[in-house]
Amino acid sequence: SDQERLNVIQTNCIHYVLITQHFVQKFKSRQGKSGFIFVSSALSNIIIPTAGLYSGTKTYNEYWADYVHYEYGSSNLDVYCLKPGEVETNITQGRMKQLLKVTPQQCVQSALHHLGHSKKSYGCLLYTSPSPRDRQKSRMPSSA
């Protein structure tokens, strides 16, 4: 319905802008580190006919994260965009088990692990590999 489509846009786009505007100056004025973690989706890079609006709003989230990083990112404000694949939630419950399906806890751990060390990632897929911080500690060669 039109209301469902409007809810997707409000949740995935408009609220991101409002929350960012509310917190950005507070974060920048802090003495310590602060950060934004924006949640996009692996579907932002894939066109799926039945998920066009969702994919489009998740693409917007990624571009919004890039904008906030460019405009406000600094040594005390980190901006990170998490782009997970399928996450185990009520929405995905009952779907066939996916090889790369992850838990919400894994997504959170991944985001916190990468915040301040990379600009974006696909989440848990990269959590199993060393972050830039871990490569530096262990002197592992970078794969980038």
C-alpha positions as CSV (number, residue, x, y, z in Angstrom):
1,S,0.0,0.0,0.0
2,D,1.0,3.6,-0.3
3,Q,1.2,3.9,3.5
4,E,3.6,0.9,3.7
5,R,5.9,2.5,1.0
6,L,5.8,5.8,2.8
7,N,6.8,4.0,6.1
8,V,9.8,2.5,4.3
9,I,11.0,5.9,3.1
10,Q,10.4,7.6,6.4
11,T,12.2,4.8,8.4
12,N,15.1,4.3,6.0
13,C,15.7,7.9,4.8
14,I,14.0,10.7,6.6
15,H,14.7,9.5,10.1
16,Y,18.4,9.1,9.2
17,V,18.6,12.8,8.3
18,L,16.7,13.9,11.4
19,I,18.8,11.8,13.8
20,T,22.0,12.9,12.1
21,Q,21.1,16.6,12.3
22,H,20.1,16.2,16.0
23,F,23.4,14.5,17.1
24,V,26.1,15.8,14.7
25,Q,27.0,19.0,16.5
26,K,26.7,17.3,19.9
27,F,29.1,14.6,18.8
28,K,31.6,17.1,17.2
29,S,31.7,19.2,20.4
30,R,32.6,16.3,22.6
31,Q,36.2,16.0,23.9
32,G,36.3,12.2,23.2
33,K,35.5,10.1,20.2
34,S,32.0,9.8,18.8
35,G,30.6,7.9,15.8
36,F,27.7,7.3,13.6
37,I,26.9,3.8,12.4
38,F,24.6,3.9,9.4
39,V,22.9,0.6,8.3
40,S,22.6,0.1,4.6
41,S,22.3,-3.4,3.0
42,A,24.1,-5.6,0.5
43,L,20.8,-5.2,-1.5
44,S,21.8,-1.6,-2.2
45,N,24.1,-3.0,-4.9
46,I,21.6,-5.5,-6.4
47,I,18.4,-4.8,-8.3
48,I,15.6,-7.1,-7.2
49,P,12.2,-6.4,-8.7
50,T,10.3,-7.2,-5.6
51,A,12.7,-5.1,-3.3
52,G,13.2,-2.0,-5.5
53,L,12.0,0.5,-2.9
54,Y,13.9,-1.2,-0.1
55,S,17.1,-1.4,-2.2
56,G,16.7,2.2,-3.2
57,T,16.4,3.5,0.4
58,K,19.4,1.4,1.4
59,T,21.4,3.0,-1.4
60,Y,20.3,6.3,0.0
61,N,21.7,5.2,3.4
62,E,25.0,4.5,1.9
63,Y,25.2,7.8,0.1
64,W,24.0,9.6,3.3
65,A,26.9,8.0,5.2
66,D,29.3,9.1,2.5
67,Y,28.0,12.7,2.8
68,V,28.2,12.7,6.6
69,H,31.7,11.3,6.4
70,Y,32.8,14.0,3.9
71,E,31.0,16.8,5.6
72,Y,31.6,16.1,9.3
73,G,34.0,13.2,9.6
74,S,37.1,14.2,11.6
75,S,39.6,12.8,14.1
76,N,36.9,12.7,16.8
77,L,33.9,11.8,14.7
78,D,33.9,8.4,12.9
79,V,31.3,7.5,10.3
80,Y,30.8,3.9,9.3
81,C,28.3,2.3,6.9
82,L,27.4,-1.4,7.6
83,K,26.0,-3.2,4.6
84,P,25.0,-6.7,5.8
85,G,23.4,-9.4,3.8
86,E,20.6,-11.4,5.3
87,V,20.2,-11.0,9.0
88,E,18.2,-13.3,11.3
89,T,15.1,-11.2,12.2
90,N,11.4,-11.6,12.5
91,I,11.2,-10.5,8.8
92,T,13.6,-13.2,7.6
93,Q,12.2,-15.9,9.9
94,G,10.9,-19.0,8.1
95,R,13.1,-18.4,5.0
96,M,15.3,-21.1,3.9
97,K,18.6,-21.1,5.8
98,Q,21.2,-19.0,4.0
99,L,24.8,-19.9,4.2
100,L,25.8,-16.3,4.9
101,K,22.8,-15.4,7.2
102,V,24.1,-13.7,10.4
103,T,22.6,-12.8,13.7
104,P,21.9,-9.3,14.9
105,Q,24.6,-9.7,17.5
106,Q,27.2,-10.6,14.8
107,C,26.2,-7.4,12.9
108,V,26.7,-5.3,16.0
109,Q,30.0,-6.9,16.9
110,S,31.2,-6.3,13.3
111,A,30.1,-2.7,13.2
112,L,31.8,-1.9,16.6
113,H,34.9,-3.8,15.5
114,H,35.3,-1.7,12.3
115,L,34.1,1.7,13.6
116,G,37.0,4.1,13.4
117,H,39.0,1.8,11.2
118,S,37.1,1.6,7.9
119,K,34.4,3.6,6.2
120,K,32.1,0.8,5.2
121,S,31.9,-3.0,5.0
122,Y,29.5,-5.8,4.4
123,G,29.7,-6.6,8.1
124,C,30.2,-10.1,9.4
125,L,31.7,-11.3,6.2
126,L,34.7,-9.1,6.9
127,Y,34.5,-9.5,10.7
128,T,36.1,-12.9,10.3
129,S,39.1,-11.4,8.5
130,P,41.5,-9.0,10.3
131,S,40.5,-5.4,10.5
132,P,43.1,-2.7,9.6
133,R,43.7,-2.3,13.4
134,D,44.4,-6.1,13.7
135,R,46.7,-6.1,10.6
136,Q,48.7,-3.3,12.1
137,K,49.1,-5.1,15.4
138,S,50.1,-8.3,13.9
139,R,52.0,-6.8,10.9
140,M,49.8,-8.8,8.5
141,P,49.9,-7.6,4.9
142,S,46.9,-5.7,3.9
143,S,44.6,-7.3,1.3
144,A,43.5,-4.0,-0.1
